[in-house]
Amino acid sequence: MKIGVLGTGDVGSVLGKSFVVLGHEVKMGARSATNEKALAWAKATGSKASVGTFADAAAFGEIIVLATLGVAAESVLQSAGPETFRGKILIDTTNPLDFSGGVPPKLAIAGNDSGGERVQRMLPGAHVVKAFNTVGNALMFRPQLPGGPPDMFIAGNNEDAKQQVGAILTDFGWGVVDVGGIESSRYLEAMCMVWVLSAVRSGAWNQAFKLLR
Ligand SMILES: NC(=O)c1ccc[n+]([C@@H]2O[C@H](COP(=O)([O-])OP(=O)(O)OC[C@H]3O[C@@H](n4cnc5c(N)ncnc54)[C@H](OP(=O)(O)O)[C@@H]3O)[C@@H](O)[C@H]2O)c1
């Protein structure tokens, strides 16, 4: 499958490499097609990895991963061209974090709205699935923890899209917990804060959520 990854940070790099390890082709998109981090990532990742602008990566991907600074998501999608996403799955990994007051950050969007909902509103023709936002990048692929495989919590309006993202998560070594429509991003983005605050207090970042029944 062809995967477009929007973002050159740790999340874009880890997820992009993981898709390549699973046999997919990945184009990493950045503000510039000559972004140094993206070029270095492609060189290190091999022949199935390539680089382009946000628009190039969005056009390339049958599935697209949004992995940019959360508060920049709307401007990134605007520059990629909202029409490009029509009919495609967009995996939204972002959290709208505000670091203006230092660490730990606060949520820049909360209450009756969320980053995930804003992304879906901006791309009405896309099937947005919130995923990967409740764990650190170091554990995103095949997490090995003494308590067994953790759970990834997902939200989105399209059932078929969630099934497909669920299958990807299974390949990535995760259990999957579907918490409903894209409005549930409000709670998944708040869960990111629980993850961050717990890690800051304990100093242990090697943690992930699991729903025990
Ligand atoms: N880091 C984690 O472990 C983790 C875990 C779960 C979820 N998340 C979420 O995943 C997303 C990506 O996180 P990250 O740590 O990989 O990277 P990040 O530092 O949050 O974002 C880096 C990416 O955002 C782009 N960017 C920054 N400002 C921009 C702007 N004004 N306009 C357009 N693009 C801009 C950067 O482009 P340039 O390359 O041009 O600078 C780069 O591609 C974030 O929303 C984060 O909250 C992170």
PDBQT file of the ligand as one rigid body, heavy atoms in Angstrom, charges set to zero:
ROOT
HETATM    1  N1  LIG A 301       6.401  12.802  20.033  1.00  0.00    +0.000 N 
HETATM    2  C1  LIG A 301       5.614  11.835  20.454  1.00  0.00    +0.000 C 
HETATM    3  O1  LIG A 301       6.083  10.825  21.041  1.00  0.00    +0.000 OA
HETATM    4  C2  LIG A 301       4.135  11.927  20.219  1.00  0.00    +0.000 A 
HETATM    5  C3  LIG A 301       3.294  10.890  20.640  1.00  0.00    +0.000 A 
HETATM    6  C4  LIG A 301       1.926  10.926  20.345  1.00  0.00    +0.000 A 
HETATM    7  C5  LIG A 301       1.414  12.002  19.623  1.00  0.00    +0.000 A 
HETATM    8  N2  LIG A 301       2.240  13.014  19.250  1.00  0.00    +0.000 N 
HETATM    9  C6  LIG A 301       1.701  14.113  18.445  1.00  0.00    +0.000 C 
HETATM   10  O2  LIG A 301       2.120  13.848  17.102  1.00  0.00    +0.000 OA
HETATM   11  C7  LIG A 301       2.410  15.075  16.419  1.00  0.00    +0.000 C 
HETATM   12  C8  LIG A 301       3.857  15.029  15.898  1.00  0.00    +0.000 C 
HETATM   13  O3  LIG A 301       4.730  14.983  16.989  1.00  0.00    +0.000 OA
HETATM   14  P1  LIG A 301       6.321  14.961  16.783  1.00  0.00    +0.000 P 
HETATM   15  O4  LIG A 301       6.903  14.914  18.142  1.00  0.00    +0.000 OA
HETATM   16  O5  LIG A 301       6.678  13.916  15.787  1.00  0.00    +0.000 OA
HETATM   17  O6  LIG A 301       6.666  16.318  16.063  1.00  0.00    +0.000 OA
HETATM   18  P2  LIG A 301       6.385  17.867  16.369  1.00  0.00    +0.000 P 
HETATM   19  O7  LIG A 301       7.658  18.469  16.815  1.00  0.00    +0.000 OA
HETATM   20  O8  LIG A 301       5.177  18.032  17.237  1.00  0.00    +0.000 OA
HETATM   21  O9  LIG A 301       6.033  18.376  14.904  1.00  0.00    +0.000 OA
HETATM   22  C9  LIG A 301       7.009  18.303  13.913  1.00  0.00    +0.000 C 
HETATM   23  C10 LIG A 301       6.399  18.497  12.564  1.00  0.00    +0.000 C 
HETATM   24  O10 LIG A 301       5.505  19.626  12.545  1.00  0.00    +0.000 OA
HETATM   25  C11 LIG A 301       5.925  20.500  11.497  1.00  0.00    +0.000 C 
HETATM   26  N3  LIG A 301       5.613  21.884  11.851  1.00  0.00    +0.000 N 
HETATM   27  C12 LIG A 301       5.964  22.555  12.975  1.00  0.00    +0.000 A 
HETATM   28  N4  LIG A 301       5.474  23.811  12.942  1.00  0.00    +0.000 NA
HETATM   29  C13 LIG A 301       4.820  23.933  11.764  1.00  0.00    +0.000 A 
HETATM   30  C14 LIG A 301       4.101  24.981  11.152  1.00  0.00    +0.000 A 
HETATM   31  N5  LIG A 301       3.955  26.174  11.741  1.00  0.00    +0.000 N 
HETATM   32  N6  LIG A 301       3.559  24.758   9.944  1.00  0.00    +0.000 NA
HETATM   33  C15 LIG A 301       3.684  23.559   9.340  1.00  0.00    +0.000 A 
HETATM   34  N7  LIG A 301       4.352  22.508   9.879  1.00  0.00    +0.000 NA
HETATM   35  C16 LIG A 301       4.908  22.696  11.076  1.00  0.00    +0.000 A 
HETATM   36  C17 LIG A 301       7.418  20.287  11.402  1.00  0.00    +0.000 C 
HETATM   37  O11 LIG A 301       7.877  20.758  10.163  1.00  0.00    +0.000 OA
HETATM   38  P3  LIG A 301       9.438  21.099   9.903  1.00  0.00    +0.000 P 
HETATM   39  O12 LIG A 301      10.102  19.774   9.642  1.00  0.00    +0.000 OA
HETATM   40  O13 LIG A 301       9.377  21.967   8.706  1.00  0.00    +0.000 OA
HETATM   41  O14 LIG A 301       9.950  21.782  11.153  1.00  0.00    +0.000 OA
HETATM   42  C18 LIG A 301       7.466  18.775  11.529  1.00  0.00    +0.000 C 
HETATM   43  O15 LIG A 301       7.099  18.159  10.325  1.00  0.00    +0.000 OA
HETATM   44  C19 LIG A 301       2.175  16.192  17.431  1.00  0.00    +0.000 C 
HETATM   45  O16 LIG A 301       0.886  16.723  17.210  1.00  0.00    +0.000 OA
HETATM   46  C20 LIG A 301       2.246  15.497  18.775  1.00  0.00    +0.000 C 
HETATM   47  O17 LIG A 301       1.437  16.131  19.755  1.00  0.00    +0.000 OA
HETATM   48  C21 LIG A 301       3.587  13.007  19.527  1.00  0.00    +0.000 A 
ENDROOT
TORSDOF 0
